[in-house]
Each structure stands twice: as structure tokens, then as C-alpha cells.
């Protein structure tokens, strides 16, 4: 018992190891390198991480829109649709301008005519007026009135002055969204569109299917392709191209086709395209841990060679 107590006292009397100046400098350097490495990994995965977070927001907005439509009485939905059909019948498209260059729409915001437009297709509880699902290029986004920068940075904007996206003969709805934003893909993958692709708008519980007929690249403000074709139902999706350069516009023209037959396989609006597993977070944590292991793992002491 006495030996045990004496041994404990000897351990307590042993002086604590004090880091030398060189060791302190090395520790500080390693901490700086760890922070720098984490910052670098964060920059590399930021686009994927930000887009993942935005996808959750888009899915939530689509789900919220769907719930609001389900909670709207059928007769109220039909009334709103009839107003939209009447708007399209009376629409007299004038010269359309490129929203990425012109402030023409901004000048109209606040006018009585524009306020009336903003009430079209509106249901309480959501700012969305519909959704776009384009599975072939992994796009599922909510749609809003107008093409302000705020709108086309968070979803799809409907170009004021074109037909509302409710379908019908002698109509052409034109919608757009940004491409190449660091925090969200939006219409970036529209560049993968091909003739024959099928997508659909969902508006007030109705789904309108379209098949891509033509891809076109034009200069800004070349909007002749936005014109209505008498008796036909078309939509045009467009965005800036090439990504990051934005010197031209990519136009995806699609014509209305019959929807899936009753009883056939249908894709139901809901959460849209799933955000998927956050691999970017695994890369960040794993990469940071690996760097920490390399910087802070104690060095193994070399074994002394046994003397003869």
C-alpha cells in the first residue's frame, strides 16, 4: 500500500511536458494548414452543396404548390383557368424583349395592367403559378410571374406578353431561368435538351405535355421565334448560352402532345426531382479528416537497432 502511494506521488511530482518554441510554431502552422485545406475543399464542393440545398427548396415549393391546389375547390380552380383562357384569347403580343438585356418589364411593374397579370393563375398560400417537369434533363422547378432577376434566380419566370402556360390553340408560353449560377443549376442542364424529349407543365392540377421539336441558338433580342403559330399550341424554354459567356440564347421549342392515357404510367407532381444523397458533405468531412490525420498524427519513433 505504501509503495503504491509513493509511486503515485512520484508521478504527481513529474514535471509536465512543455512544448518548445519550435513545437508551438509547428502546431500553429498545422492548424493554419488544416483551416486552409478545409476552406479549399469547401470551395470545390460549394456548387454541389449549394445546388443540393436549393433543390430541397425547389422540392418544398413544388410540394407546397401541389398541396394548395389540392385544397382549392374544383369550381374555384376552373374559374381561375377560365380567366387565364380568356386572357390568352385576348392577348395581342407586341414586340418582345430579352429580359436579360432590357428593363422593359421593370418599367411596367406596379402598373394596373401588370398587377392584373400577376393575379392570373394565383391561388392563396403560394407565389408559384405552376411547375415544370423535364425528366430527360433532370429539371423540376416552380414557375412564377415575370422575369425579374430575383425570379429567374430562384425558379422559372414566365415572360410577360406571352401566353399563359395553360395550353390551347394559338398560344405560345415562353419561360426562362438562369444557367450557370454557382448556387443553383436551374436551366443549366437545358443545354442537354434533344429533339424528341417530353416535358410537361402542371398548372392548377392540369398537366400539359409537350415534345421538343427544335433547338435554336440566337443572338440576344432575336425573338421572332416567340411568335404564336395560328391554331397550334407551343411553348419555348430559353436561357443564356454558352454557360458563363452568355453571348447567345438557347431556345427549346416544343409542341403540345396528348398526355398519357388513363391507366397508363404517369409521373405525379410532388417533390419534383429528388435532391439525392449529399455526397458533397461526405467529401468535405472525409477530406478534412484525412488532412487532419496527416497533419496531427504523432510521428512514429524509429526503433533503435539492437547492438551485438
N, C-alpha and C positions, 0 to 999 in steps of 0.2 A: 504493500500500500504506500509506504514511504517513498519507494523507488518511483512509483507512478506519479506521485505528487511532485517529486523533484524533477522528473522528466518533463512534466507539464510546465513547471516554472522555467526550465531551460528554454523550451520552445517560445514561451512568452517573452523571455529576455532577448531572443534573437532579433536583431535589427531588421526592420522592413527593407525590402529591396527598393532602392531609389533609382529611378530612371536617370540615365546620364543625359547630358545635353544632346548628344548625337541620337539617342533613342527617342527623345522627345521630338526632335526635328523629323525623324523618320515617321513617327506616328502622325504628326501633323500633315506631312506630305501624303501619307496613305489615306488619311481622311479626305484631304482635298481631291486626291485621285478618285476615291470612291464617289464623292459627290459629282465630280466631273463626268465620270462614267455613267452614273445614273441619269444625269442631265442629257448626255449624248444618246443613251438608249431611249429616253423619253421622247427626244426629238424624232428619232427614227420611227417610233410606233405611234406618234401623235395622230397622223392621218387616220390610221385604222381605229385607234381608240376613240377619237372624236366622232368618226362616222358611225361606230357602234353605238355610242351614246345617242347620236341623232336618230339612228334607226329606231331605237326604243321610243323616242319622242314621236316619230312619224307613225309607228305602230299604235301608240297610245291615241294619237289624234284620229287615226282611221277607225279604231275601235270605238272611240267616243262618238264620232260622226255616225257610225252604224247604230249605236245604241239610241242616239237621239232620233234617228229616222224610224227605228222600230217603235219608239214611244210617241211618234207623231201619228194621229189618226189618219186612216187611208183617205178620207174625204179632204182633209187639210193638205195632204201631200198632192192629191190630184189638183186641188185649187192652185197650189204653187206651180205645178207643172204646166197647167193651162195658161197661167200668166207668162211663163217662160216661152211656151209655144207661140203665144201671141206676140211677144217681144221679137222673136225670130222672124215671124211673118211680116212684121212692120219694119224690120231692120233695113236700112239703106246704107250699106257700107260705103264710107268715103275713103279718101287716101289713108292708108295705114302706115304708121311709122315704126321704126325699130326702137323698142323700149330700152335697148342697151345704149342708144345714142341720143334719143330725143327725150325732152321733158314735156312733151305734149300732154301726156296723161296727167302728169303732176299739176299742170295748169288747170285741168278740169276737176281735180279732186276738190270737193267742197261745193261744187255747183249742184243745183237741184237735179239736173239730168243725171249726174254721176251718182248722187245719193239714191236716186230711184233705181239705177243699175245695181248698186250694192245691196239692195233689198231683194233682188231676184235670187231665187233658189235658196233663200235663207231660212233656216229653222233655228229655233231658240236653243241655246246651250252650246253652240259651236260656230266658229267663223268659217269652217270649211263648207264648200258648196258641192263637193263630190270627191271622188278618189280616182286615181289612175292605177291600173294593174297591168304591167307589161312583163310577164314572167321570163320571156326569152332574153331579156337584158337585165333581169333582176331589179326592176324598178317597181315600187309600190309607194305612192305618195299622195298626201291630201292635196286638194285643189282649192284655190282661193280666188276672190275677185282681184282684178288688176295685176299690173306687172311692176309694181314698185320694187326697189332693191330689197326692201325688208321682206316682201312676199316671196320673191324668187330666190331668196337665200335660205328660206325655211321649207319651201314646197313648190308646188306648181302654180303659176299665175295665169289666169285667163286674160287674153289680150282684149281690152275694151275696144268695141267697134266691130268685133266678130261675133258669130252666132254663139249663143249659149250652148253648153255641151249636153243638150237633151235629145239630139238627133232630129231627124225629119228631113223631108225633101227640100232641096235648095238651101242647104245650110253648110257652113264650114266653121267649126270651132277651132281656134288657134290658141295653143297653150305653150308656155315656156318655163324654163328654170335654169339656174346657173350650172356650169360644169367646172370641174377642177378646183372647187373650193377646198382649202386644207382641212376644214372641219366637217364636210359632208359631200357625198358623191352627187346627190340629186340627179341631174341629167348627164353625168359624166359617161355612164355606160350606154347612153343613147347612141354613141358612136359605134356600137356593135350591132346596131339595128340592121336587119336584112329584109329584102323584099320577100313577102310571104309570112312574116311574123304576124301574130294576132295579139291584140291587147284590147282592153275594154275600160270604159268609164262606168262608174257606178254613181248614179245621181238619184236621190230620193227613192232609193230601193229598186230603181230600174237599172239594168245593165245593158250597155250599148257596145257591141263588138265591132272591131274594125280590123281590116287586113292591110298591111303595108303594101302599097302599090309602087311607090317611087321614093328614092333618096336623092336629095338635091343639095348642092353646096353653092351658095350665092354670096354676093357681097352684101354688107350691111345696107339696109334700106331698100333692097331689091325685094319688094313684097308683092309682085304680080302673082306669084303662086298662091297667095292667100285668098284669091278671088273665089266667089261662090260659083259652082257649076250648076246650071239650071236643072232642077229635078233630082239632083244627086245629093248624097249625104257624105261629107268628107270631114276629116279633122287633120290638123297639121301640128306636129310636135316639133319644136325647134330650140336650138341652143347655140352658143358660140363655139367656133372651131377654128383652127386646132386648139386643143386644150392648152391654156396658158398663153397662147398667142392672140386668139380671139379676133383675127382679122376677117373672118368669114362667118357665115351662119349655116349650120346643118339643118336641113328641113326634112322631116319624115312625114310623107303624105300617106294617109290611109283612108280607105273607103269602107263604108258600113256593110257588114255581112250579117246573115242570120245568126242568132245566138245558138248555144247548144240546145238540142231537142229536149223536151221534157222527159225526165227519167234518165237522161244521159249524165255523164260525168261533168260536174260543174265545180268551179273554184269559188268559194263563198268569201265575200269581203269580211274581214275581221281584223286580224293583226297585221295583215299585209305580209311582206317578205320578212321572215324571221331574222333577228339580228345575229343569231348564231353564237357559238361559244367564244368568249373573249380571249382568244389565243394571244392577243397583244399583251394582256395582263400577265399571262404565264411567261411570255418572253421577257417582260420587264422584271418580274420577280426573279426568274431563273438567271437572267443575265446579271442582275445586281448581286445576287447571292454568289455567283461564280467569281465575279470581280472581288468581292469581299473575302472569299476564300483564298484567292491568290495573294491578296494584299496583307491579310491579317493572320493567316495560318502560321503558327510558330515553325521556324525552320528546324529541321531535324539535325541533331548534333551528330557529327561524324564519329563513328566508333574508332577508338584507338586500336592500332594493330598490336596484337599480343607479342611481347618480347620473348625471344628464345630463352 
